[in-house]
């Protein structure tokens, strides 16, 4: 199975480029205040070698833009995010796929806030706004099995590939990799095996915890002979290690680790690929320079 290169962290890259980026809206601000920077950022990731780019819809949820604005504008903002990605692909002239971002519905790293009774009223506008434009669905930064499966079931009849990316607990060591809900990666992967999920990925966590998750995912898939063999992917972040007291992705801008240079990140990516990953990109703090390094070293060497 050939390697697929993803883009990097869209929100932090927008911030780095001077796009409007403040609490609580975060990256959603650029959709209306600086859409040209969104398109330019997508283009730079494409030129760096990304073969799949993800829409800038991550912060288009009530948690960030407020319930009233989401009810009035959420679907249109999601459509704008998808269209800006499509514009970038068309301008590039390259064969690049677009993943429609389906973010955590009630806040990143907060499995305790997931409310199945109100989840559809947030997820459906995101889906409806992007469905006529995107090529792949990506439920990303999922903290629990329940939320990932909920979103999967909403799109059960959609023929496009559905990818799930889990965020991992990375504040202190564990004997086995776990989600931020405390559920094991082994259980999470097993839960997806019968759901026609095309890829399981791990994102928005420290690079140091990703290798074990890839190894567990590969082992679970190998033991389910005859079941769908999902692709395995990683797009880690470059955040400084957090304490449990700091472990809320929405409190403020986390510091970026100076040691995760493009060259250093490549060394992590090589390990993930050796263990079975066939999708690699980056999350928060991973730039077009990082993606270019992955493309050159992993695709052509």
VORO-892386 format. One record per residue: x, y, z of N, C-alpha, C in turn; residue number from 1; residue in one letter. Coordinates in steps of 0.05 Angstrom, whole numbers, padded with zeros to 5 digits, m for minus. Example, Ala and Ser with C-alpha at 12.3 -4.5 7.8 and 13.67 -1.06 7.14 Angstrom:
2
{{00264,m00114,00156},{00246,m00090,00156},{00264,m00066,00156},1,"A"}
{{00257,m00045,00142},{00273,m00021,00143},{00258,00001,00157},2,"S"}
% end
This chain:
301
{{00017,m00024,00000},{00000,00000,00000},{00018,00025,00000},1,"X"}
{{00014,00042,m00020},{00031,00066,m00022},{00026,00086,00000},2,"X"}
{{00046,00101,00006},{00044,00121,00028},{00029,00146,00018},3,"X"}
{{00011,00156,00035},{m00004,00180,00030},{00007,00202,00049},4,"X"}
{{00013,00225,00037},{00022,00248,00053},{m00001,00268,00057},5,"X"}
{{m00006,00274,00083},{m00026,00294,00090},{m00013,00321,00092},6,"X"}
{{m00031,00341,00098},{m00020,00368,00103},{m00012,00370,00132},7,"X"}
{{m00007,00394,00142},{00000,00399,00169},{m00022,00413,00185},8,"X"}
{{m00015,00426,00206},{m00034,00438,00224},{m00045,00465,00213},9,"X"}
{{m00069,00465,00204},{m00081,00488,00190},{m00084,00512,00209},10,"X"}
{{m00095,00507,00233},{m00100,00530,00250},{m00075,00545,00259},11,"X"}
{{m00055,00530,00268},{m00031,00543,00277},{m00015,00556,00254},12,"X"}
{{m00018,00544,00230},{m00005,00556,00207},{m00019,00582,00199},13,"X"}
{{m00045,00583,00201},{m00059,00609,00197},{m00050,00630,00217},14,"X"}
{{m00047,00622,00242},{m00037,00640,00262},{m00009,00650,00256},15,"X"}
{{00008,00632,00247},{00036,00639,00241},{00037,00659,00218},16,"X"}
{{00017,00658,00200},{00017,00676,00177},{00003,00703,00182},17,"X"}
{{m00007,00706,00207},{m00020,00732,00213},{m00049,00733,00208},18,"X"}
{{m00062,00710,00203},{m00091,00710,00199},{m00104,00716,00226},19,"X"}
{{m00128,00728,00226},{m00142,00733,00252},{m00146,00706,00267},20,"X"}
{{m00139,00707,00292},{m00138,00681,00307},{m00140,00688,00337},21,"X"}
{{m00164,00688,00348},{m00167,00695,00376},{m00189,00678,00388},22,"X"}
{{m00189,00677,00414},{m00210,00662,00428},{m00236,00677,00426},23,"X"}
{{m00259,00663,00425},{m00260,00633,00424},{m00261,00622,00396},24,"X"}
{{m00261,00639,00375},{m00267,00629,00348},{m00243,00614,00336},25,"X"}
{{m00219,00620,00344},{m00195,00607,00333},{m00194,00608,00303},26,"X"}
{{m00189,00586,00290},{m00185,00586,00261},{m00210,00592,00244},27,"X"}
{{m00233,00591,00257},{m00258,00597,00242},{m00259,00626,00233},28,"X"}
{{m00245,00644,00247},{m00245,00672,00240},{m00235,00677,00212},29,"X"}
{{m00215,00662,00203},{m00203,00667,00177},{m00223,00661,00154},30,"X"}
{{m00242,00644,00159},{m00261,00637,00138},{m00276,00662,00128},31,"X"}
{{m00282,00681,00145},{m00296,00705,00137},{m00279,00729,00136},32,"X"}
{{m00258,00731,00153},{m00242,00755,00154},{m00217,00754,00136},33,"X"}
{{m00207,00730,00131},{m00183,00728,00113},{m00184,00702,00097},34,"X"}
{{m00205,00698,00081},{m00206,00673,00066},{m00183,00668,00047},35,"X"}
{{m00171,00690,00037},{m00149,00687,00019},{m00125,00674,00032},36,"X"}
{{m00121,00679,00059},{m00099,00666,00073},{m00105,00636,00076},37,"X"}
{{m00130,00629,00080},{m00137,00600,00081},{m00129,00586,00055},38,"X"}
{{m00137,00598,00033},{m00130,00586,00007},{m00100,00585,00002},39,"X"}
{{m00086,00606,00009},{m00057,00607,00006},{m00044,00585,00023},40,"X"}
{{m00054,00581,00047},{m00042,00561,00065},{m00047,00533,00054},41,"X"}
{{m00071,00528,00045},{m00076,00502,00031},{m00057,00498,00008},42,"X"}
{{m00053,00519,m00008},{m00036,00517,m00031},{m00007,00511,m00023},43,"X"}
{{00003,00524,m00002},{00030,00519,00006},{00034,00490,00016},44,"X"}
{{00013,00479,00029},{00015,00451,00037},{00015,00433,00012},45,"X"}
{{m00001,00440,m00007},{m00001,00424,m00032},{00026,00425,m00046},46,"X"}
{{00037,00449,m00049},{00063,00452,m00062},{00085,00438,m00046},47,"X"}
{{00081,00435,m00020},{00101,00421,m00003},{00099,00391,m00008},48,"X"}
{{00077,00382,m00019},{00075,00353,m00025},{00051,00339,m00013},49,"X"}
{{00032,00354,00000},{00009,00341,00012},{m00009,00330,m00011},50,"X"}
{{m00017,00305,m00007},{m00034,00292,m00027},{m00064,00292,m00017},51,"X"}
{{m00067,00298,00008},{m00094,00302,00020},{m00092,00327,00037},52,"X"}
{{m00110,00346,00033},{m00112,00369,00050},{m00139,00368,00065},53,"X"}
{{m00140,00379,00089},{m00164,00378,00106},{m00176,00406,00107},54,"X"}
{{m00202,00407,00105},{m00217,00433,00106},{m00213,00447,00132},55,"X"}
{{m00214,00473,00131},{m00210,00490,00155},{m00237,00493,00170},56,"X"}
{{m00250,00470,00176},{m00276,00470,00189},{m00274,00462,00218},57,"X"}
{{m00250,00459,00228},{m00246,00447,00255},{m00260,00464,00277},58,"X"}
{{m00258,00490,00275},{m00270,00507,00296},{m00298,00516,00289},59,"X"}
{{m00310,00505,00269},{m00338,00512,00262},{m00357,00495,00279},60,"X"}
{{m00357,00500,00304},{m00374,00486,00323},{m00383,00506,00344},61,"X"}
{{m00406,00501,00358},{m00415,00520,00378},{m00395,00526,00400},62,"X"}
{{m00378,00506,00407},{m00358,00510,00427},{m00341,00534,00421},63,"X"}
{{m00335,00539,00395},{m00317,00561,00387},{m00332,00585,00378},64,"X"}
{{m00352,00582,00361},{m00365,00606,00349},{m00391,00613,00363},65,"X"}
{{m00400,00598,00383},{m00424,00604,00397},{m00448,00590,00385},66,"X"}
{{m00467,00583,00401},{m00490,00568,00391},{m00507,00584,00372},67,"X"}
{{m00512,00609,00378},{m00529,00625,00360},{m00517,00628,00332},68,"X"}
{{m00491,00635,00332},{m00478,00638,00306},{m00476,00611,00291},69,"X"}
{{m00472,00590,00306},{m00471,00564,00292},{m00498,00557,00280},70,"X"}
{{m00519,00562,00294},{m00546,00557,00283},{m00552,00573,00258},71,"X"}
{{m00542,00598,00258},{m00547,00616,00235},{m00528,00612,00212},72,"X"}
{{m00503,00606,00219},{m00482,00606,00198},{m00465,00581,00196},73,"X"}
{{m00469,00562,00213},{m00452,00538,00214},{m00449,00524,00188},74,"X"}
{{m00472,00518,00175},{m00471,00503,00150},{m00457,00519,00128},75,"X"}
{{m00462,00545,00127},{m00449,00562,00107},{m00419,00564,00112},76,"X"}
{{m00411,00566,00137},{m00383,00568,00143},{m00369,00542,00136},77,"X"}
{{m00381,00519,00141},{m00370,00493,00134},{m00367,00492,00103},78,"X"}
{{m00387,00502,00089},{m00386,00502,00060},{m00363,00520,00050},79,"X"}
{{m00360,00543,00063},{m00338,00560,00056},{m00311,00547,00060},80,"X"}
{{m00308,00533,00082},{m00283,00519,00088},{m00277,00498,00066},81,"X"}
{{m00298,00484,00058},{m00294,00464,00037},{m00288,00477,00010},82,"X"}
{{m00301,00498,00004},{m00297,00511,m00022},{m00269,00524,m00024},83,"X"}
{{m00259,00535,m00002},{m00233,00546,m00003},{m00212,00525,m00007},84,"X"}
{{m00216,00501,00004},{m00198,00479,m00002},{m00200,00471,m00031},85,"X"}
{{m00224,00470,m00042},{m00228,00462,m00070},{m00215,00483,m00088},86,"X"}
{{m00217,00509,m00081},{m00205,00530,m00097},{m00174,00526,m00098},87,"X"}
{{m00163,00518,m00075},{m00134,00514,m00074},{m00125,00490,m00092},88,"X"}
{{m00141,00469,m00090},{m00134,00446,m00107},{m00136,00453,m00137},89,"X"}
{{m00156,00468,m00144},{m00159,00475,m00172},{m00137,00494,m00181},90,"X"}
{{m00129,00512,m00164},{m00107,00531,m00171},{m00081,00516,m00173},91,"X"}
{{m00077,00495,m00157},{m00052,00480,m00158},{m00049,00463,m00183},92,"X"}
{{m00071,00455,m00195},{m00070,00437,m00218},{m00061,00409,m00211},93,"X"}
{{m00060,00402,m00185},{m00050,00376,m00177},{m00073,00358,m00169},94,"X"}
{{m00068,00332,m00170},{m00088,00312,m00162},{m00087,00308,m00132},95,"X"}
{{m00101,00326,m00118},{m00101,00326,m00089},{m00130,00322,m00080},96,"X"}
{{m00133,00305,m00060},{m00159,00300,m00048},{m00165,00318,m00025},97,"X"}
{{m00190,00323,m00020},{m00198,00340,00003},{m00213,00323,00023},98,"X"}
{{m00203,00325,00048},{m00216,00312,00070},{m00234,00332,00085},99,"X"}
{{m00259,00325,00088},{m00278,00343,00102},{m00274,00339,00132},100,"X"}
{{m00265,00360,00146},{m00260,00358,00175},{m00287,00356,00190},101,"X"}
{{m00289,00335,00206},{m00311,00331,00225},{m00299,00331,00252},102,"X"}
{{m00298,00354,00265},{m00283,00358,00290},{m00298,00347,00315},103,"X"}
{{m00285,00347,00338},{m00299,00341,00363},{m00322,00360,00365},104,"X"}
{{m00346,00350,00370},{m00370,00367,00369},{m00373,00385,00394},105,"X"}
{{m00361,00377,00416},{m00365,00392,00441},{m00339,00401,00453},106,"X"}
{{m00317,00401,00438},{m00292,00411,00449},{m00270,00390,00448},107,"X"}
{{m00246,00399,00440},{m00223,00381,00438},{m00215,00370,00465},108,"X"}
{{m00207,00345,00466},{m00196,00332,00490},{m00217,00329,00512},109,"X"}
{{m00243,00331,00505},{m00264,00331,00525},{m00285,00309,00520},110,"X"}
{{m00277,00284,00523},{m00297,00263,00519},{m00320,00264,00538},111,"X"}
{{m00315,00277,00561},{m00336,00279,00581},{m00359,00297,00573},112,"X"}
{{m00354,00314,00553},{m00375,00333,00544},{m00392,00322,00521},113,"X"}
{{m00384,00299,00510},{m00400,00288,00488},{m00428,00282,00497},114,"X"}
{{m00448,00293,00482},{m00476,00290,00488},{m00490,00279,00464},115,"X"}
{{m00496,00253,00464},{m00508,00240,00441},{m00535,00252,00434},116,"X"}
{{m00549,00264,00453},{m00575,00275,00448},{m00575,00300,00432},117,"X"}
{{m00552,00314,00432},{m00549,00339,00417},{m00527,00338,00396},118,"X"}
{{m00515,00315,00392},{m00493,00313,00373},{m00501,00317,00344},119,"X"}
{{m00524,00306,00336},{m00532,00308,00308},{m00537,00337,00300},120,"X"}
{{m00547,00354,00318},{m00553,00381,00310},{m00527,00397,00305},121,"X"}
{{m00505,00387,00314},{m00479,00399,00307},{m00466,00386,00283},122,"X"}
{{m00467,00359,00283},{m00453,00344,00261},{m00466,00348,00234},123,"X"}
{{m00493,00349,00233},{m00506,00350,00207},{m00501,00375,00191},124,"X"}
{{m00501,00399,00204},{m00493,00423,00188},{m00465,00421,00177},125,"X"}
{{m00447,00409,00192},{m00419,00406,00182},{m00419,00388,00158},126,"X"}
{{m00434,00366,00160},{m00435,00347,00138},{m00449,00360,00113},127,"X"}
{{m00471,00372,00118},{m00487,00384,00096},{m00471,00406,00082},128,"X"}
{{m00456,00422,00097},{m00441,00443,00085},{m00418,00434,00067},129,"X"}
{{m00407,00410,00073},{m00383,00401,00059},{m00389,00378,00039},130,"X"}
{{m00412,00366,00040},{m00417,00341,00026},{m00415,00343,m00004},131,"X"}
{{m00420,00366,m00016},{m00419,00368,m00045},{m00391,00375,m00055},132,"X"}
{{m00372,00377,m00037},{m00345,00387,m00045},{m00323,00367,m00038},133,"X"}
{{m00324,00354,m00015},{m00301,00339,m00006},{m00300,00311,m00018},134,"X"}
{{m00277,00299,m00016},{m00272,00272,m00028},{m00272,00250,m00006},135,"X"}
{{m00265,00258,00018},{m00261,00239,00040},{m00274,00252,00065},136,"X"}
{{m00284,00236,00083},{m00293,00246,00109},{m00272,00239,00130},137,"X"}
{{m00265,00259,00147},{m00245,00254,00168},{m00256,00264,00195},138,"X"}
{{m00264,00245,00211},{m00272,00251,00239},{m00246,00252,00255},139,"X"}
{{m00238,00276,00262},{m00211,00279,00273},{m00211,00288,00302},140,"X"}
{{m00188,00282,00315},{m00184,00289,00343},{m00207,00277,00361},141,"X"}
{{m00215,00253,00354},{m00236,00240,00370},{m00224,00229,00396},142,"X"}
{{m00237,00236,00418},{m00227,00228,00444},{m00240,00203,00455},143,"X"}
{{m00261,00193,00442},{m00275,00169,00452},{m00286,00153,00429},144,"X"}
{{m00290,00127,00434},{m00301,00109,00415},{m00330,00118,00408},145,"X"}
{{m00345,00126,00428},{m00373,00133,00424},{m00377,00155,00404},146,"X"}
{{m00361,00176,00406},{m00364,00199,00388},{m00357,00190,00359},147,"X"}
{{m00335,00175,00357},{m00326,00166,00330},{m00348,00149,00317},148,"X"}
{{m00359,00131,00332},{m00380,00114,00320},{m00405,00129,00314},149,"X"}
{{m00412,00149,00331},{m00435,00165,00325},{m00433,00179,00298},150,"X"}
{{m00411,00191,00293},{m00407,00205,00268},{m00406,00185,00245},151,"X"}
{{m00394,00162,00249},{m00393,00142,00228},{m00421,00134,00220},152,"X"}
{{m00439,00130,00240},{m00466,00121,00234},{m00482,00142,00219},153,"X"}
{{m00476,00167,00223},{m00490,00188,00208},{m00483,00186,00178},154,"X"}
{{m00459,00176,00172},{m00450,00175,00144},{m00449,00146,00134},155,"X"}
{{m00464,00129,00146},{m00463,00100,00138},{m00469,00096,00109},156,"X"}
{{m00487,00112,00097},{m00495,00107,00069},{m00478,00124,00050},157,"X"}
{{m00460,00140,00059},{m00442,00155,00042},{m00421,00137,00031},158,"X"}
{{m00416,00138,00004},{m00398,00120,m00008},{m00369,00129,m00007},159,"X"}
{{m00364,00153,00002},{m00336,00162,00004},{m00322,00149,00027},160,"X"}
{{m00295,00148,00026},{m00280,00137,00047},{m00285,00152,00073},161,"X"}
{{m00287,00138,00095},{m00290,00150,00121},{m00266,00143,00138},162,"X"}
{{m00252,00164,00148},{m00228,00161,00164},{m00235,00170,00193},163,"X"}
{{m00224,00157,00212},{m00226,00165,00240},{m00198,00170,00251},164,"X"}
{{m00194,00192,00264},{m00169,00198,00277},{m00173,00203,00307},165,"X"}
{{m00160,00188,00323},{m00162,00190,00352},{m00139,00206,00364},166,"X"}
{{m00145,00222,00384},{m00124,00236,00399},{m00118,00219,00424},167,"X"}
{{m00093,00217,00431},{m00084,00199,00452},{m00077,00213,00477},168,"X"}
{{m00080,00200,00499},{m00071,00210,00525},{m00040,00211,00525},169,"X"}
{{m00029,00235,00529},{00000,00237,00527},{00012,00254,00551},170,"X"}
{{m00003,00256,00573},{00007,00272,00595},{00025,00256,00614},171,"X"}
{{00022,00229,00614},{00040,00213,00631},{00040,00185,00619},172,"X"}
{{00061,00169,00625},{00064,00142,00613},{00041,00123,00620},173,"X"}
{{00035,00105,00601},{00016,00083,00606},{00028,00057,00596},174,"X"}
{{00018,00035,00606},{00029,00009,00597},{00020,00003,00569},175,"X"}
{{m00002,00015,00560},{m00011,00012,00532},{m00023,00038,00523},176,"X"}
{{m00024,00044,00497},{m00035,00069,00488},{m00065,00071,00493},177,"X"}
{{m00074,00094,00502},{m00102,00098,00508},{m00112,00125,00496},178,"X"}
{{m00138,00126,00491},{m00150,00151,00482},{m00153,00170,00507},179,"X"}
{{m00160,00194,00502},{m00164,00213,00524},{m00188,00206,00541},180,"X"}
{{m00205,00188,00532},{m00227,00178,00548},{m00218,00156,00567},181,"X"}
{{m00193,00146,00564},{m00184,00124,00580},{m00188,00097,00566},182,"X"}
{{m00202,00096,00544},{m00206,00072,00529},{m00181,00064,00514},183,"X"}
{{m00176,00039,00511},{m00151,00030,00498},{m00152,00033,00468},184,"X"}
{{m00129,00038,00456},{m00127,00039,00427},{m00136,00012,00415},185,"X"}
{{m00129,m00010,00428},{m00137,m00036,00418},{m00168,m00038,00416},186,"X"}
{{m00182,m00029,00436},{m00211,m00030,00435},{m00222,m00011,00414},187,"X"}
{{m00210,00012,00411},{m00219,00032,00392},{m00216,00021,00363},188,"X"}
{{m00193,00009,00357},{m00189,m00002,00331},{m00208,m00025,00325},189,"X"}
{{m00211,m00042,00345},{m00230,m00065,00342},{m00258,m00055,00337},190,"X"}
{{m00266,m00034,00350},{m00293,m00023,00347},{m00298,m00013,00319},191,"X"}
{{m00277,m00004,00305},{m00280,00006,00278},{m00279,m00016,00256},192,"X"}
{{m00270,m00039,00264},{m00265,m00060,00244},{m00289,m00068,00227},193,"X"}
{{m00313,m00068,00240},{m00337,m00076,00226},{m00354,m00053,00216},194,"X"}
{{m00342,m00029,00217},{m00358,m00005,00210},{m00351,00007,00183},195,"X"}
{{m00336,m00008,00166},{m00329,00001,00140},{m00314,00027,00141},196,"X"}
{{m00296,00029,00160},{m00278,00053,00163},{m00253,00047,00146},197,"X"}
{{m00246,00066,00129},{m00223,00061,00111},{m00196,00065,00124},198,"X"}
{{m00195,00082,00144},{m00169,00088,00157},{m00173,00096,00186},199,"X"}
{{m00155,00086,00203},{m00154,00095,00231},{m00127,00110,00234},200,"X"}
{{m00129,00134,00245},{m00106,00151,00248},{m00104,00160,00277},201,"X"}
{{m00081,00172,00284},{m00076,00183,00311},{m00065,00211,00307},202,"X"}
{{m00077,00231,00320},{m00069,00258,00316},{m00071,00275,00341},203,"X"}
{{m00060,00299,00339},{m00061,00319,00360},{m00052,00309,00387},204,"X"}
{{m00030,00294,00386},{m00016,00284,00410},{00014,00285,00405},205,"X"}
{{00029,00282,00426},{00058,00282,00424},{00069,00260,00406},206,"X"}
{{00089,00266,00390},{00101,00245,00373},{00109,00220,00388},207,"X"}
{{00118,00224,00413},{00128,00202,00429},{00108,00179,00434},208,"X"}
{{00082,00185,00434},{00062,00165,00440},{00051,00151,00415},209,"X"}
{{00059,00160,00392},{00046,00151,00367},{00055,00123,00359},210,"X"}
{{00080,00117,00363},{00091,00091,00354},{00076,00067,00366},211,"X"}
{{00072,00068,00392},{00058,00047,00405},{00030,00043,00395},212,"X"}
{{00016,00066,00389},{m00011,00064,00378},{m00011,00052,00351},213,"X"}
{{00008,00059,00334},{00010,00046,00307},{00014,00016,00310},214,"X"}
{{00033,00009,00328},{00038,m00020,00332},{00014,m00035,00341},215,"X"}
{{m00001,m00024,00360},{m00025,m00037,00370},{m00046,m00039,00347},216,"X"}
{{m00050,m00018,00332},{m00070,m00018,00311},{m00063,m00040,00290},217,"X"}
{{m00038,m00042,00283},{m00029,m00062,00264},{m00034,m00090,00275},218,"X"}
{{m00028,m00094,00300},{m00032,m00120,00313},{m00062,m00128,00313},219,"X"}
{{m00079,m00109,00320},{m00108,m00115,00321},{m00118,m00122,00293},220,"X"}
{{m00109,m00107,00273},{m00118,m00113,00246},{m00108,m00140,00236},221,"X"}
{{m00083,m00146,00243},{m00072,m00172,00234},{m00086,m00196,00247},222,"X"}
{{m00097,m00192,00271},{m00110,m00214,00285},{m00139,m00217,00276},223,"X"}
{{m00150,m00197,00261},{m00177,m00199,00251},{m00176,m00207,00221},224,"X"}
{{m00167,m00231,00217},{m00165,m00241,00190},{m00192,m00242,00176},225,"X"}
{{m00193,m00233,00151},{m00217,m00232,00137},{m00233,m00207,00140},226,"X"}
{{m00226,m00190,00160},{m00239,m00165,00164},{m00226,m00143,00147},227,"X"}
{{m00240,m00121,00145},{m00229,m00099,00130},{m00202,m00090,00141},228,"X"}
{{m00182,m00088,00124},{m00156,m00079,00133},{m00155,m00049,00128},229,"X"}
{{m00158,m00034,00150},{m00157,m00005,00148},{m00129,00006,00144},230,"X"}
{{m00127,00028,00131},{m00101,00042,00130},{m00096,00053,00158},231,"X"}
{{m00070,00058,00164},{m00062,00069,00190},{m00047,00095,00185},232,"X"}
{{m00054,00115,00201},{m00042,00141,00196},{m00034,00155,00222},233,"X"}
{{m00016,00174,00220},{m00007,00191,00242},{m00004,00219,00233},234,"X"}
{{m00015,00238,00248},{m00007,00266,00246},{m00006,00279,00273},235,"X"}
{{00018,00278,00284},{00024,00287,00311},{00025,00318,00312},236,"X"}
{{00023,00328,00337},{00027,00357,00341},{00055,00363,00350},237,"X"}
{{00060,00389,00353},{00087,00398,00362},{00084,00414,00388},238,"X"}
{{00063,00408,00403},{00059,00422,00428},{00080,00414,00449},239,"X"}
{{00086,00433,00467},{00101,00427,00491},{00085,00407,00508},240,"X"}
{{00099,00389,00522},{00084,00370,00540},{00066,00386,00559},241,"X"}
{{00042,00375,00564},{00024,00388,00581},{00021,00372,00607},242,"X"}
{{00015,00386,00629},{00007,00373,00653},{m00022,00367,00652},243,"X"}
{{m00032,00350,00670},{m00060,00344,00671},{m00077,00369,00676},244,"X"}
{{m00066,00387,00692},{m00081,00412,00698},{m00083,00429,00673},245,"X"}
{{m00065,00426,00654},{m00065,00443,00630},{m00080,00429,00607},246,"X"}
{{m00088,00404,00611},{m00096,00387,00588},{m00124,00394,00578},247,"X"}
{{m00126,00418,00566},{m00151,00426,00553},{m00142,00442,00528},248,"X"}
{{m00148,00431,00505},{m00138,00442,00480},{m00150,00469,00473},249,"X"}
{{m00169,00478,00488},{m00183,00503,00481},{m00177,00526,00500},250,"X"}
{{m00160,00523,00519},{m00156,00544,00539},{m00139,00567,00528},251,"X"}
{{m00121,00562,00510},{m00104,00582,00499},{m00084,00570,00480},252,"X"}
{{m00067,00587,00469},{m00047,00577,00449},{m00025,00562,00464},253,"X"}
{{m00022,00537,00458},{00000,00522,00470},{00026,00528,00457},254,"X"}
{{00048,00527,00473},{00074,00532,00462},{00083,00510,00443},255,"X"}
{{00098,00517,00423},{00108,00498,00403},{00136,00489,00411},256,"X"}
{{00141,00463,00410},{00167,00452,00417},{00188,00460,00396},257,"X"}
{{00210,00472,00405},{00231,00480,00386},{00246,00456,00375},258,"X"}
{{00244,00433,00389},{00260,00410,00380},{00247,00395,00357},259,"X"}
{{00221,00401,00351},{00208,00386,00330},{00212,00401,00304},260,"X"}
{{00236,00400,00294},{00243,00412,00268},{00233,00393,00246},261,"X"}
{{00233,00402,00221},{00226,00383,00200},{00243,00358,00199},262,"X"}
{{00269,00361,00205},{00286,00338,00205},{00280,00319,00228},263,"X"}
{{00274,00330,00251},{00268,00313,00274},{00241,00299,00270},264,"X"}
{{00222,00314,00260},{00195,00302,00255},{00197,00279,00235},265,"X"}
{{00214,00282,00215},{00218,00261,00196},{00227,00235,00209},266,"X"}
{{00245,00237,00229},{00254,00213,00242},{00231,00199,00256},267,"X"}
{{00213,00214,00269},{00190,00201,00280},{00173,00187,00258},268,"X"}
{{00169,00202,00236},{00152,00191,00215},{00163,00165,00203},269,"X"}
{{00190,00163,00202},{00202,00139,00191},{00196,00115,00210},270,"X"}
{{00196,00120,00236},{00189,00099,00255},{00160,00090,00251},271,"X"}
{{00142,00109,00248},{00114,00102,00244},{00110,00086,00219},272,"X"}
{{00123,00093,00198},{00121,00078,00173},{00132,00050,00176},273,"X"}
{{00154,00047,00189},{00166,00021,00193},{00147,00003,00209},274,"X"}
{{00131,00015,00227},{00113,m00001,00243},{00086,m00007,00229},275,"X"}
{{00082,00006,00206},{00057,m00001,00191},{00040,00023,00182},276,"X"}
{{00048,00047,00189},{00033,00070,00180},{00036,00074,00150},277,"X"}
{{00014,00080,00137},{00015,00086,00108},{00001,00113,00102},278,"X"}
{{m00005,00129,00122},{m00014,00156,00120},{00002,00173,00140},279,"X"}
{{00015,00194,00131},{00031,00210,00150},{00028,00240,00143},280,"X"}
{{00024,00256,00163},{00022,00285,00160},{00028,00298,00187},281,"X"}
{{00016,00321,00191},{00022,00335,00216},{m00003,00349,00227},282,"X"}
{{m00003,00354,00252},{m00025,00369,00265},{m00013,00396,00274},283,"X"}
{{m00022,00406,00297},{m00016,00433,00306},{00014,00438,00307},284,"X"}
{{00023,00459,00294},{00052,00466,00294},{00068,00453,00273},285,"X"}
{{00057,00435,00257},{00071,00422,00235},{00066,00438,00210},286,"X"}
{{00087,00448,00198},{00085,00469,00177},{00090,00457,00149},287,"X"}
{{00086,00473,00128},{00093,00463,00101},{00122,00454,00099},288,"X"}
{{00140,00466,00114},{00168,00457,00113},{00170,00428,00124},289,"X"}
{{00155,00421,00144},{00155,00394,00154},{00144,00374,00133},290,"X"}
{{00122,00383,00120},{00110,00365,00100},{00128,00361,00076},291,"X"}
{{00142,00382,00068},{00161,00379,00046},{00183,00359,00053},292,"X"}
{{00192,00359,00077},{00212,00340,00086},{00201,00311,00084},293,"X"}
{{00176,00307,00092},{00164,00281,00091},{00162,00272,00062},294,"X"}
{{00153,00290,00045},{00148,00283,00017},{00175,00274,00003},295,"X"}
{{00195,00290,00008},{00221,00285,m00005},{00233,00259,00005},296,"X"}
{{00233,00255,00032},{00248,00233,00044},{00232,00207,00042},297,"X"}
{{00205,00208,00045},{00190,00183,00047},{00178,00174,00020},298,"X"}
{{00174,00193,00002},{00162,00185,m00024},{00182,00179,m00046},299,"X"}
{{00206,00191,m00043},{00225,00190,m00065},{00251,00176,m00058},300,"X"}
{{00253,00167,m00033},{00278,00153,m00025},{00272,00125,m00017},301,"X"}
% end
